[in-house]
Amino acid sequence: MISKVLVRLKEDVLDPAGRALTEQLNHLGFNEVKSAMVGKYIELNMDTGDREKQKERVQEMCHRLLANSLIEDYEIIHEVIEKKP
Amino acid sequence: MISKVLVRLKEDVLDPAGRALTEQLNHLGFNEVKSAMVGKYIELNMDTGDREKQKERVQEMCHRLLANSLIEDYEIIHEVIEKKP
């Protein structure tokens, strides 16, 4: 089962990459972009049969390694990949 | 309206960051992680009234700036933020 983790900076944390991206997009003519934020996207291919157990483990990974809870928030998306016949 | 863009390396592209993350997670005891991939997560706060128009514009941004189509795939998630009263 694949788990996707989205890690983003908290709202009040300075985001120079996001600011640079906003300016670049505006410069390219995408003036409707008011702000952009650049974070991390992590895909985990895991070998657990148990959906609930996997959710718990991914939470633990976020807490211990994937996200810095002082400055970052995270969101987890769980996806079931069906086996091809 | 917020649009979220997930940018990931194509399956056959070498991903040293993902490999290092897999090793690190295994080392921490998360042995059920078979592989990990590290990509970019971009959040765009946009000022378009029109949902369809926004989808089109975000596609264009991905094509022109956000993703390198030679080595990366992308996925777009559109989200409507309801205005608070």
Backbone of each chain as nested JSON, in Angstrom:
{
  "chains": [
    {"id": "A", "residues": [
      {"number": 1, "name": "MET", "atoms": {"N": [0.847, -1.2, 0.0], "CA": [0.0, 0.0, 0.0], "C": [0.883, 1.252, 0.0]}},
      {"number": 2, "name": "ILE", "atoms": {"N": [0.47, 2.207, -0.806], "CA": [1.222, 3.458, -0.91], "C": [0.65, 4.492, 0.066]}},
      {"number": 3, "name": "SER", "atoms": {"N": [1.511, 5.171, 0.79], "CA": [1.077, 6.328, 1.575], "C": [1.789, 7.564, 1.043]}},
      {"number": 4, "name": "LYS", "atoms": {"N": [1.023, 8.643, 0.906], "CA": [1.612, 9.894, 0.432], "C": [1.611, 10.888, 1.584]}},
      {"number": 5, "name": "VAL", "atoms": {"N": [2.73, 11.535, 1.772], "CA": [2.824, 12.517, 2.854], "C": [3.122, 13.886, 2.25]}},
      {"number": 6, "name": "LEU", "atoms": {"N": [2.292, 14.859, 2.586], "CA": [2.531, 16.23, 2.147], "C": [3.028, 17.023, 3.349]}},
      {"number": 7, "name": "VAL", "atoms": {"N": [4.219, 17.583, 3.219], "CA": [4.784, 18.373, 4.316], "C": [4.822, 19.832, 3.875]}},
      {"number": 8, "name": "ARG", "atoms": {"N": [4.213, 20.703, 4.671], "CA": [4.2, 22.122, 4.308], "C": [4.621, 22.966, 5.506]}},
      {"number": 9, "name": "LEU", "atoms": {"N": [5.159, 24.136, 5.205], "CA": [5.504, 25.07, 6.273], "C": [4.241, 25.581, 6.938]}},
      {"number": 10, "name": "LYS", "atoms": {"N": [4.303, 25.824, 8.234], "CA": [3.17, 26.438, 8.914], "C": [2.962, 27.846, 8.354]}},
      {"number": 11, "name": "GLU", "atoms": {"N": [1.744, 28.343, 8.509], "CA": [1.347, 29.613, 7.885], "C": [2.285, 30.788, 8.204]}},
      {"number": 12, "name": "ASP", "atoms": {"N": [2.753, 30.849, 9.441], "CA": [3.513, 32.032, 9.865], "C": [5.028, 31.886, 9.718]}},
      {"number": 13, "name": "VAL", "atoms": {"N": [5.468, 30.817, 9.05], "CA": [6.911, 30.604, 8.863], "C": [7.342, 31.211, 7.519]}},
      {"number": 14, "name": "LEU", "atoms": {"N": [8.459, 31.917, 7.556], "CA": [8.999, 32.556, 6.356], "C": [9.296, 31.511, 5.278]}},
      {"number": 15, "name": "ASP", "atoms": {"N": [8.858, 31.77, 4.052], "CA": [9.015, 30.8, 2.973], "C": [9.632, 31.47, 1.742]}},
      {"number": 16, "name": "PRO", "atoms": {"N": [10.967, 31.601, 1.728], "CA": [11.623, 32.292, 0.616], "C": [11.4, 31.588, -0.725]}},
      {"number": 17, "name": "ALA", "atoms": {"N": [11.364, 30.247, -0.708], "CA": [11.167, 29.516, -1.974], "C": [9.77, 29.811, -2.535]}},
      {"number": 18, "name": "GLY", "atoms": {"N": [8.797, 29.861, -1.652], "CA": [7.431, 30.164, -2.081], "C": [7.31, 31.563, -2.637]}},
      {"number": 19, "name": "ARG", "atoms": {"N": [8.005, 32.47, -2.005], "CA": [7.975, 33.854, -2.448], "C": [8.627, 34.007, -3.821]}},
      {"number": 20, "name": "ALA", "atoms": {"N": [9.777, 33.338, -3.982], "CA": [10.478, 33.392, -5.271], "C": [9.612, 32.779, -6.373]}},
      {"number": 21, "name": "LEU", "atoms": {"N": [8.923, 31.681, -6.028], "CA": [8.065, 31.026, -7.023], "C": [6.887, 31.924, -7.407]}},
      {"number": 22, "name": "THR", "atoms": {"N": [6.307, 32.593, -6.415], "CA": [5.203, 33.518, -6.698], "C": [5.664, 34.599, -7.674]}},
      {"number": 23, "name": "GLU", "atoms": {"N": [6.834, 35.177, -7.388], "CA": [7.353, 36.243, -8.255], "C": [7.62, 35.737, -9.664]}},
      {"number": 24, "name": "GLN", "atoms": {"N": [8.194, 34.527, -9.745], "CA": [8.51, 33.96, -11.046], "C": [7.23, 33.693, -11.85]}},
      {"number": 25, "name": "LEU", "atoms": {"N": [6.214, 33.166, -11.17], "CA": [4.952, 32.877, -11.852], "C": [4.293, 34.19, -12.328]}},
      {"number": 26, "name": "ASN", "atoms": {"N": [4.298, 35.197, -11.461], "CA": [3.739, 36.498, -11.836], "C": [4.496, 37.055, -13.045]}},
      {"number": 27, "name": "HIS", "atoms": {"N": [5.806, 36.912, -12.994], "CA": [6.666, 37.4, -14.074], "C": [6.345, 36.705, -15.405]}},
      {"number": 28, "name": "LEU", "atoms": {"N": [5.98, 35.433, -15.319], "CA": [5.636, 34.678, -16.538], "C": [4.224, 34.985, -17.023]}},
      {"number": 29, "name": "GLY", "atoms": {"N": [3.51, 35.846, -16.297], "CA": [2.17, 36.237, -16.73], "C": [1.046, 35.568, -15.946]}},
      {"number": 30, "name": "PHE", "atoms": {"N": [1.412, 34.761, -14.957], "CA": [0.375, 34.13, -14.13], "C": [0.065, 35.062, -12.954]}},
      {"number": 31, "name": "ASN", "atoms": {"N": [-0.58, 36.165, -13.282], "CA": [-0.812, 37.213, -12.28], "C": [-1.885, 36.856, -11.266]}},
      {"number": 32, "name": "GLU", "atoms": {"N": [-2.654, 35.82, -11.555], "CA": [-3.7, 35.399, -10.615], "C": [-3.15, 34.661, -9.403]}},
      {"number": 33, "name": "VAL", "atoms": {"N": [-1.843, 34.325, -9.435], "CA": [-1.24, 33.641, -8.275], "C": [-0.929, 34.672, -7.189]}},
      {"number": 34, "name": "LYS", "atoms": {"N": [-1.636, 34.574, -6.068], "CA": [-1.433, 35.524, -4.968], "C": [-0.266, 35.088, -4.092]}},
      {"number": 35, "name": "SER", "atoms": {"N": [-0.187, 33.79, -3.835], "CA": [0.967, 33.288, -3.09], "C": [1.164, 31.814, -3.406]}},
      {"number": 36, "name": "ALA", "atoms": {"N": [2.406, 31.367, -3.218], "CA": [2.729, 29.951, -3.444], "C": [3.548, 29.459, -2.268]}},
      {"number": 37, "name": "MET", "atoms": {"N": [3.458, 28.191, -2.001], "CA": [4.228, 27.592, -0.917], "C": [4.901, 26.354, -1.489]}},
      {"number": 38, "name": "VAL", "atoms": {"N": [6.181, 26.19, -1.178], "CA": [6.901, 25.02, -1.678], "C": [7.219, 24.093, -0.507]}},
      {"number": 39, "name": "GLY", "atoms": {"N": [6.697, 22.892, -0.562], "CA": [6.94, 21.924, 0.503], "C": [7.453, 20.614, -0.071]}},
      {"number": 40, "name": "LYS", "atoms": {"N": [7.382, 19.568, 0.735], "CA": [7.881, 18.257, 0.324], "C": [6.725, 17.29, 0.096]}},
      {"number": 41, "name": "TYR", "atoms": {"N": [6.916, 16.432, -0.87], "CA": [5.95, 15.372, -1.145], "C": [6.701, 14.046, -1.039]}},
      {"number": 42, "name": "ILE", "atoms": {"N": [6.278, 13.216, -0.121], "CA": [6.979, 11.944, 0.095], "C": [6.025, 10.786, -0.173]}},
      {"number": 43, "name": "GLU", "atoms": {"N": [6.46, 9.852, -0.992], "CA": [5.651, 8.683, -1.288], "C": [6.305, 7.474, -0.644]}},
      {"number": 44, "name": "LEU", "atoms": {"N": [5.544, 6.742, 0.139], "CA": [6.089, 5.578, 0.838], "C": [5.42, 4.318, 0.327]}},
      {"number": 45, "name": "ASN", "atoms": {"N": [6.216, 3.423, -0.198], "CA": [5.713, 2.137, -0.656], "C": [5.947, 1.135, 0.464]}},
      {"number": 46, "name": "MET", "atoms": {"N": [4.86, 0.711, 1.09], "CA": [5.008, -0.083, 2.311], "C": [4.391, -1.469, 2.212]}},
      {"number": 47, "name": "ASP", "atoms": {"N": [4.939, -2.312, 3.026], "CA": [4.64, -3.723, 2.996], "C": [3.868, -4.116, 4.263]}},
      {"number": 48, "name": "THR", "atoms": {"N": [2.706, -3.458, 4.471], "CA": [1.882, -3.82, 5.626], "C": [0.535, -4.273, 5.098]}},
      {"number": 49, "name": "GLY", "atoms": {"N": [0.045, -5.345, 5.615], "CA": [-1.258, -5.803, 5.164], "C": [-2.376, -4.972, 5.783]}},
      {"number": 50, "name": "ASP", "atoms": {"N": [-2.094, -4.37, 6.893], "CA": [-3.123, -3.745, 7.718], "C": [-3.171, -2.23, 7.533]}},
      {"number": 51, "name": "ARG", "atoms": {"N": [-4.295, -1.772, 7.007], "CA": [-4.47, -0.356, 6.694], "C": [-4.338, 0.533, 7.94]}},
      {"number": 52, "name": "GLU", "atoms": {"N": [-4.993, 0.122, 9.011], "CA": [-4.97, 0.925, 10.238], "C": [-3.567, 0.996, 10.832]}},
      {"number": 53, "name": "LYS", "atoms": {"N": [-2.889, -0.148, 10.797], "CA": [-1.517, -0.23, 11.301], "C": [-0.608, 0.69, 10.485]}},
      {"number": 54, "name": "GLN", "atoms": {"N": [-0.813, 0.689, 9.167], "CA": [0.03, 1.514, 8.3], "C": [-0.169, 2.999, 8.612]}},
      {"number": 55, "name": "LYS", "atoms": {"N": [-1.426, 3.399, 8.806], "CA": [-1.713, 4.803, 9.135], "C": [-0.952, 5.227, 10.387]}},
      {"number": 56, "name": "GLU", "atoms": {"N": [-0.975, 4.348, 11.368], "CA": [-0.317, 4.602, 12.64], "C": [1.204, 4.741, 12.454]}},
      {"number": 57, "name": "ARG", "atoms": {"N": [1.748, 3.828, 11.642], "CA": [3.195, 3.84, 11.422], "C": [3.631, 5.091, 10.661]}},
      {"number": 58, "name": "VAL", "atoms": {"N": [2.829, 5.496, 9.682], "CA": [3.199, 6.683, 8.907], "C": [3.138, 7.934, 9.794]}},
      {"number": 59, "name": "GLN", "atoms": {"N": [2.135, 7.994, 10.657], "CA": [2.056, 9.078, 11.653], "C": [3.345, 9.137, 12.466]}},
      {"number": 60, "name": "GLU", "atoms": {"N": [3.797, 7.977, 12.885], "CA": [4.994, 7.888, 13.709], "C": [6.226, 8.358, 12.922]}},
      {"number": 61, "name": "MET", "atoms": {"N": [6.31, 7.963, 11.644], "CA": [7.43, 8.406, 10.794], "C": [7.434, 9.922, 10.644]}},
      {"number": 62, "name": "CYS", "atoms": {"N": [6.244, 10.49, 10.468], "CA": [6.141, 11.948, 10.323], "C": [6.667, 12.612, 11.584]}},
      {"number": 63, "name": "HIS", "atoms": {"N": [6.228, 12.09, 12.683], "CA": [6.588, 12.648, 13.969], "C": [8.093, 12.544, 14.216]}},
      {"number": 64, "name": "ARG", "atoms": {"N": [8.682, 11.396, 13.86], "CA": [10.087, 11.16, 14.181], "C": [11.071, 11.67, 13.14]}},
      {"number": 65, "name": "LEU", "atoms": {"N": [10.662, 11.682, 11.861], "CA": [11.657, 12.006, 10.828], "C": [11.17, 12.938, 9.715]}},
      {"number": 66, "name": "LEU", "atoms": {"N": [9.966, 12.691, 9.223], "CA": [9.577, 13.35, 7.97], "C": [9.234, 14.83, 8.107]}},
      {"number": 67, "name": "ALA", "atoms": {"N": [8.655, 15.21, 9.231], "CA": [8.264, 16.615, 9.404], "C": [8.861, 17.18, 10.687]}},
      {"number": 68, "name": "ASN", "atoms": {"N": [9.196, 18.446, 10.629], "CA": [9.674, 19.151, 11.817], "C": [8.479, 19.883, 12.415]}},
      {"number": 69, "name": "SER", "atoms": {"N": [7.961, 19.359, 13.51], "CA": [6.672, 19.867, 14.013], "C": [6.729, 21.312, 14.505]}},
      {"number": 70, "name": "LEU", "atoms": {"N": [7.931, 21.837, 14.689], "CA": [8.036, 23.238, 15.098], "C": [7.616, 24.181, 13.984]}},
      {"number": 71, "name": "ILE", "atoms": {"N": [8.001, 23.836, 12.772], "CA": [7.749, 24.762, 11.664], "C": [6.911, 24.145, 10.542]}},
      {"number": 72, "name": "GLU", "atoms": {"N": [6.63, 22.844, 10.628], "CA": [5.921, 22.209, 9.517], "C": [4.644, 21.481, 9.956]}},
      {"number": 73, "name": "ASP", "atoms": {"N": [3.68, 21.464, 9.055], "CA": [2.48, 20.645, 9.209], "C": [2.552, 19.526, 8.179]}},
      {"number": 74, "name": "TYR", "atoms": {"N": [1.812, 18.448, 8.42], "CA": [1.781, 17.402, 7.399], "C": [0.376, 16.842, 7.226]}},
      {"number": 75, "name": "GLU", "atoms": {"N": [0.21, 16.227, 6.094], "CA": [-1.079, 15.636, 5.718], "C": [-0.753, 14.276, 5.118]}},
      {"number": 76, "name": "ILE", "atoms": {"N": [-1.525, 13.269, 5.473], "CA": [-1.226, 11.924, 4.965], "C": [-2.384, 11.433, 4.093]}},
      {"number": 77, "name": "ILE", "atoms": {"N": [-2.047, 10.899, 2.936], "CA": [-3.061, 10.328, 2.041], "C": [-2.726, 8.85, 1.862]}},
      {"number": 78, "name": "HIS", "atoms": {"N": [-3.676, 7.98, 2.153], "CA": [-3.431, 6.547, 1.989], "C": [-4.145, 6.053, 0.725]}},
      {"number": 79, "name": "GLU", "atoms": {"N": [-3.469, 5.23, 0.003], "CA": [-3.986, 4.809, -1.292], "C": [-3.813, 3.302, -1.438]}},
      {"number": 80, "name": "VAL", "atoms": {"N": [-4.85, 2.644, -1.839], "CA": [-4.726, 1.202, -2.055], "C": [-4.453, 0.958, -3.536]}},
      {"number": 81, "name": "ILE", "atoms": {"N": [-3.335, 0.304, -3.8], "CA": [-3.004, -0.046, -5.183], "C": [-3.528, -1.459, -5.432]}},
      {"number": 82, "name": "GLU", "atoms": {"N": [-4.421, -1.587, -6.395], "CA": [-4.942, -2.931, -6.663], "C": [-3.932, -3.731, -7.472]}},
      {"number": 83, "name": "LYS", "atoms": {"N": [-3.795, -4.947, -7.085], "CA": [-2.847, -5.825, -7.81], "C": [-3.385, -6.128, -9.2]}},
      {"number": 84, "name": "LYS", "atoms": {"N": [-2.474, -6.024, -10.176], "CA": [-2.879, -6.363, -11.542], "C": [-2.954, -7.875, -11.672]}},
      {"number": 85, "name": "PRO", "atoms": {"N": [-3.893, -8.385, -12.456], "CA": [-4.045, -9.84, -12.568], "C": [-2.871, -10.47, -13.353]}}
    ]},
    {"id": "B", "residues": [
      {"number": 1, "name": "MET", "atoms": {"N": [-9.155, 30.287, -4.582], "CA": [-9.149, 28.827, -4.599], "C": [-7.704, 28.325, -4.543]}},
      {"number": 2, "name": "ILE", "atoms": {"N": [-7.515, 27.284, -3.742], "CA": [-6.178, 26.695, -3.599], "C": [-6.018, 25.527, -4.578]}},
      {"number": 3, "name": "SER", "atoms": {"N": [-4.892, 25.491, -5.265], "CA": [-4.546, 24.303, -6.047], "C": [-3.267, 23.711, -5.473]}},
      {"number": 4, "name": "LYS", "atoms": {"N": [-3.262, 22.388, -5.36], "CA": [-2.079, 21.704, -4.853], "C": [-1.453, 20.921, -5.991]}},
      {"number": 5, "name": "VAL", "atoms": {"N": [-0.147, 21.033, -6.131], "CA": [0.551, 20.304, -7.19], "C": [1.558, 19.349, -6.558]}},
      {"number": 6, "name": "LEU", "atoms": {"N": [1.467, 18.093, -6.909], "CA": [2.438, 17.104, -6.448], "C": [3.357, 16.765, -7.614]}},
      {"number": 7, "name": "VAL", "atoms": {"N": [4.639, 17.0, -7.433], "CA": [5.603, 16.709, -8.488], "C": [6.464, 15.54, -8.028]}},
      {"number": 8, "name": "ARG", "atoms": {"N": [6.508, 14.499, -8.844], "CA": [7.315, 13.328, -8.465], "C": [8.206, 12.885, -9.625]}},
      {"number": 9, "name": "LEU", "atoms": {"N": [9.304, 12.246, -9.285], "CA": [10.171, 11.715, -10.321], "C": [9.475, 10.567, -11.032]}},
      {"number": 10, "name": "LYS", "atoms": {"N": [9.728, 10.427, -12.315], "CA": [9.187, 9.277, -13.039], "C": [9.816, 8.006, -12.469]}},
      {"number": 11, "name": "GLU", "atoms": {"N": [9.113, 6.903, -12.663], "CA": [9.511, 5.627, -12.044], "C": [10.959, 5.223, -12.318]}},
      {"number": 12, "name": "ASP", "atoms": {"N": [11.428, 5.464, -13.537], "CA": [12.748, 4.949, -13.91], "C": [13.891, 5.95, -13.696]}},
      {"number": 13, "name": "VAL", "atoms": {"N": [13.607, 7.056, -13.025], "CA": [14.651, 8.06, -12.785], "C": [15.305, 7.805, -11.423]}},
      {"number": 14, "name": "LEU", "atoms": {"N": [16.618, 7.889, -11.401], "CA": [17.386, 7.662, -10.175], "C": [16.973, 8.671, -9.1]}},
      {"number": 15, "name": "ASP", "atoms": {"N": [16.716, 8.201, -7.884], "CA": [16.232, 9.072, -6.813], "C": [17.08, 8.866, -5.544]}},
      {"number": 16, "name": "PRO", "atoms": {"N": [18.232, 9.539, -5.486], "CA": [19.131, 9.347, -4.328], "C": [18.481, 9.777, -3.011]}},
      {"number": 17, "name": "ALA", "atoms": {"N": [17.674, 10.837, -3.04], "CA": [17.033, 11.298, -1.804], "C": [16.044, 10.249, -1.291]}},
      {"number": 18, "name": "GLY", "atoms": {"N": [15.319, 9.646, -2.209], "CA": [14.367, 8.614, -1.826], "C": [15.069, 7.386, -1.263]}},
      {"number": 19, "name": "ARG", "atoms": {"N": [16.195, 7.068, -1.863], "CA": [16.962, 5.915, -1.406], "C": [17.52, 6.152, -0.002]}},
      {"number": 20, "name": "ALA", "atoms": {"N": [18.045, 7.355, 0.211], "CA": [18.584, 7.706, 1.527], "C": [17.474, 7.681, 2.577]}},
      {"number": 21, "name": "LEU", "atoms": {"N": [16.305, 8.185, 2.192], "CA": [15.178, 8.198, 3.132], "C": [14.739, 6.782, 3.482]}},
      {"number": 22, "name": "THR", "atoms": {"N": [14.686, 5.913, 2.475], "CA": [14.321, 4.512, 2.725], "C": [15.282, 3.887, 3.737]}},
      {"number": 23, "name": "GLU", "atoms": {"N": [16.582, 4.103, 3.498], "CA": [17.591, 3.539, 4.404], "C": [17.438, 4.081, 5.811]}},
      {"number": 24, "name": "GLN", "atoms": {"N": [17.21, 5.385, 5.892], "CA": [17.072, 6.029, 7.198], "C": [15.85, 5.491, 7.953]}},
      {"number": 25, "name": "LEU", "atoms": {"N": [14.745, 5.331, 7.224], "CA": [13.526, 4.808, 7.861], "C": [13.737, 3.365, 8.319]}},
      {"number": 26, "name": "ASN", "atoms": {"N": [14.364, 2.556, 7.47], "CA": [14.654, 1.167, 7.848], "C": [15.548, 1.139, 9.089]}},
      {"number": 27, "name": "HIS", "atoms": {"N": [16.519, 2.031, 9.081], "CA": [17.462, 2.123, 10.195], "C": [16.744, 2.478, 11.506]}},
      {"number": 28, "name": "LEU", "atoms": {"N": [15.708, 3.295, 11.407], "CA": [14.941, 3.695, 12.591], "C": [13.941, 2.613, 13.027]}},
      {"number": 29, "name": "GLY", "atoms": {"N": [13.907, 1.521, 12.27], "CA": [13.025, 0.426, 12.665], "C": [11.763, 0.319, 11.827]}},
      {"number": 30, "name": "PHE", "atoms": {"N": [11.618, 1.194, 10.843], "CA": [10.442, 1.119, 9.96], "C": [10.784, 0.183, 8.791]}},
      {"number": 31, "name": "ASN", "atoms": {"N": [10.898, -1.087, 9.115], "CA": [11.362, -2.06, 8.121], "C": [10.323, -2.396, 7.067]}},
      {"number": 32, "name": "GLU", "atoms": {"N": [9.077, -1.99, 7.308], "CA": [8.025, -2.248, 6.322], "C": [8.076, -1.306, 5.117]}},
      {"number": 33, "name": "VAL", "atoms": {"N": [8.951, -0.287, 5.196], "CA": [9.089, 0.633, 4.057], "C": [9.98, -0.012, 3.003]}},
      {"number": 34, "name": "LYS", "atoms": {"N": [9.388, -0.318, 1.842], "CA": [10.144, -0.976, 0.778], "C": [10.89, 0.063, -0.058]}},
      {"number": 35, "name": "SER", "atoms": {"N": [10.214, 1.176, -0.341], "CA": [10.888, 2.266, -1.038], "C": [10.175, 3.573, -0.74]}},
      {"number": 36, "name": "ALA", "atoms": {"N": [10.935, 4.659, -0.889], "CA": [10.367, 5.985, -0.668], "C": [10.789, 6.884, -1.821]}},
      {"number": 37, "name": "MET", "atoms": {"N": [9.991, 7.863, -2.108], "CA": [10.308, 8.808, -3.166], "C": [10.114, 10.2, -2.583]}},
      {"number": 38, "name": "VAL", "atoms": {"N": [11.072, 11.091, -2.85], "CA": [10.96, 12.456, -2.34], "C": [10.728, 13.411, -3.508]}},
      {"number": 39, "name": "GLY", "atoms": {"N": [9.609, 14.082, -3.48], "CA": [9.272, 15.028, -4.542], "C": [8.902, 16.383, -3.979]}},
      {"number": 40, "name": "LYS", "atoms": {"N": [8.275, 17.207, -4.807], "CA": [7.884, 18.552, -4.387], "C": [6.37, 18.663, -4.215]}},
      {"number": 41, "name": "TYR", "atoms": {"N": [5.983, 19.447, -3.251], "CA": [4.574, 19.741, -3.028], "C": [4.42, 21.26, -3.116]}},
      {"number": 42, "name": "ILE", "atoms": {"N": [3.634, 21.716, -4.062], "CA": [3.464, 23.156, -4.266], "C": [1.998, 23.532, -4.051]}},
      {"number": 43, "name": "GLU", "atoms": {"N": [1.791, 24.544, -3.235], "CA": [0.43, 25.014, -2.987], "C": [0.3, 26.389, -3.614]}},
      {"number": 44, "name": "LEU", "atoms": {"N": [-0.728, 26.549, -4.436], "CA": [-0.929, 27.824, -5.125], "C": [-2.23, 28.456, -4.659]}},
      {"number": 45, "name": "ASN", "atoms": {"N": [-2.126, 29.637, -4.109], "CA": [-3.305, 30.385, -3.69], "C": [-3.645, 31.357, -4.811]}},
      {"number": 46, "name": "MET", "atoms": {"N": [-4.77, 31.072, -5.488], "CA": [-5.05, 31.822, -6.715], "C": [-6.355, 32.581, -6.657]}},
      {"number": 47, "name": "ASP", "atoms": {"N": [-6.362, 33.601, -7.459], "CA": [-7.427, 34.581, -7.464], "C": [-8.234, 34.464, -8.753]}},
      {"number": 48, "name": "THR", "atoms": {"N": [-8.764, 33.271, -8.995], "CA": [-9.6, 33.1, -10.184], "C": [-10.984, 32.686, -9.715]}},
      {"number": 49, "name": "GLY", "atoms": {"N": [-11.995, 33.285, -10.289], "CA": [-13.339, 32.906, -9.885], "C": [-13.736, 31.574, -10.511]}},
      {"number": 50, "name": "ASP", "atoms": {"N": [-13.111, 31.262, -11.612], "CA": [-13.573, 30.174, -12.472], "C": [-12.738, 28.905, -12.255]}},
      {"number": 51, "name": "ARG", "atoms": {"N": [-13.388, 27.859, -11.749], "CA": [-12.727, 26.593, -11.446], "C": [-12.052, 25.963, -12.676]}},
      {"number": 52, "name": "GLU", "atoms": {"N": [-12.791, 25.94, -13.776], "CA": [-12.26, 25.312, -14.99], "C": [-11.057, 26.073, -15.526]}},
      {"number": 53, "name": "LYS", "atoms": {"N": [-11.176, 27.413, -15.473], "CA": [-10.088, 28.276, -15.937], "C": [-8.843, 28.045, -15.087]}},
      {"number": 54, "name": "GLN", "atoms": {"N": [-9.064, 27.914, -13.768], "CA": [-7.93, 27.714, -12.86], "C": [-7.21, 26.4, -13.166]}},
      {"number": 55, "name": "LYS", "atoms": {"N": [-7.996, 25.346, -13.4], "CA": [-7.401, 24.04, -13.731], "C": [-6.484, 24.156, -14.943]}},
      {"number": 56, "name": "GLU", "atoms": {"N": [-6.984, 24.876, -15.925], "CA": [-6.26, 25.065, -17.174], "C": [-4.948, 25.823, -16.928]}},
      {"number": 57, "name": "ARG", "atoms": {"N": [-5.045, 26.879, -16.114], "CA": [-3.874, 27.713, -15.831], "C": [-2.825, 26.931, -15.04]}},
      {"number": 58, "name": "VAL", "atoms": {"N": [-3.266, 26.114, -14.089], "CA": [-2.312, 25.354, -13.278], "C": [-1.593, 24.323, -14.162]}},
      {"number": 59, "name": "GLN", "atoms": {"N": [-2.348, 23.707, -15.059], "CA": [-1.742, 22.791, -16.048], "C": [-0.625, 23.503, -16.801]}},
      {"number": 60, "name": "GLU", "atoms": {"N": [-0.919, 24.728, -17.217], "CA": [0.034, 25.503, -17.998], "C": [1.283, 25.825, -17.159]}},
      {"number": 61, "name": "MET", "atoms": {"N": [1.063, 26.172, -15.878], "CA": [2.193, 26.456, -14.98], "C": [3.081, 25.221, -14.817]}},
      {"number": 62, "name": "CYS", "atoms": {"N": [2.433, 24.06, -14.677], "CA": [3.199, 22.816, -14.521], "C": [4.052, 22.592, -15.749]}},
      {"number": 63, "name": "HIS", "atoms": {"N": [3.438, 22.789, -16.873], "CA": [4.113, 22.559, -18.143], "C": [5.283, 23.516, -18.331]}},
      {"number": 64, "name": "ARG", "atoms": {"N": [5.077, 24.78, -17.962], "CA": [6.096, 25.796, -18.232], "C": [7.151, 25.937, -17.148]}},
      {"number": 65, "name": "LEU", "atoms": {"N": [6.775, 25.684, -15.889], "CA": [7.727, 25.979, -14.811], "C": [7.823, 24.924, -13.709]}},
      {"number": 66, "name": "LEU", "atoms": {"N": [6.689, 24.407, -13.279], "CA": [6.703, 23.633, -12.023], "C": [7.295, 22.233, -12.151]}},
      {"number": 67, "name": "ALA", "atoms": {"N": [7.1, 21.608, -13.294], "CA": [7.613, 20.241, -13.456], "C": [8.478, 20.138, -14.71]}},
      {"number": 68, "name": "ASN", "atoms": {"N": [9.484, 19.318, -14.625], "CA": [10.342, 19.029, -15.77], "C": [9.825, 17.734, -16.405]}},
      {"number": 69, "name": "SER", "atoms": {"N": [9.141, 17.882, -17.538], "CA": [8.416, 16.733, -18.082], "C": [9.319, 15.587, -18.548]}},
      {"number": 70, "name": "LEU", "atoms": {"N": [10.609, 15.859, -18.675], "CA": [11.525, 14.788, -19.065], "C": [11.69, 13.763, -17.95]}},
      {"number": 71, "name": "ILE", "atoms": {"N": [11.754, 14.255, -16.735], "CA": [12.04, 13.346, -15.615], "C": [10.957, 13.336, -14.534]}},
      {"number": 72, "name": "GLU", "atoms": {"N": [9.979, 14.237, -14.652], "CA": [8.98, 14.332, -13.584], "C": [7.544, 14.186, -14.091]}},
      {"number": 73, "name": "ASP", "atoms": {"N": [6.707, 13.617, -13.224], "CA": [5.26, 13.586, -13.442], "C": [4.624, 14.513, -12.425]}},
      {"number": 74, "name": "TYR", "atoms": {"N": [3.414, 14.972, -12.719], "CA": [2.738, 15.79, -11.711], "C": [1.266, 15.423, -11.599]}},
      {"number": 75, "name": "GLU", "atoms": {"N": [0.712, 15.815, -10.489], "CA": [-0.684, 15.534, -10.177], "C": [-1.232, 16.833, -9.583]}},
      {"number": 76, "name": "ILE", "atoms": {"N": [-2.441, 17.209, -9.966], "CA": [-3.012, 18.469, -9.467], "C": [-4.273, 18.171, -8.66]}},
      {"number": 77, "name": "ILE", "atoms": {"N": [-4.353, 18.782, -7.477], "CA": [-5.545, 18.641, -6.642], "C": [-6.143, 20.036, -6.464]}},
      {"number": 78, "name": "HIS", "atoms": {"N": [-7.413, 20.179, -6.795], "CA": [-8.056, 21.491, -6.633], "C": [-8.962, 21.458, -5.417]}},
      {"number": 79, "name": "GLU", "atoms": {"N": [-8.911, 22.509, -4.673], "CA": [-9.629, 22.541, -3.408], "C": [-10.36, 23.873, -3.274]}},
      {"number": 80, "name": "VAL", "atoms": {"N": [-11.619, 23.791, -2.91], "CA": [-12.362, 25.034, -2.713], "C": [-12.334, 25.374, -1.22]}},
      {"number": 81, "name": "ILE", "atoms": {"N": [-11.817, 26.542, -0.905], "CA": [-11.804, 26.996, 0.475], "C": [-13.061, 27.838, 0.689]}},
      {"number": 82, "name": "GLU", "atoms": {"N": [-13.897, 27.401, 1.606], "CA": [-15.124, 28.176, 1.828], "C": [-14.813, 29.406, 2.666]}},
      {"number": 83, "name": "LYS", "atoms": {"N": [-15.406, 30.483, 2.277], "CA": [-15.187, 31.743, 3.016], "C": [-15.861, 31.653, 4.376]}},
      {"number": 84, "name": "LYS", "atoms": {"N": [-15.123, 32.093, 5.403], "CA": [-15.724, 32.128, 6.736], "C": [-16.672, 33.317, 6.838]}},
      {"number": 85, "name": "PRO", "atoms": {"N": [-17.78, 33.158, 7.581], "CA": [-18.752, 34.244, 7.653], "C": [-18.222, 35.455, 8.446]}}
    ]}
  ]
}
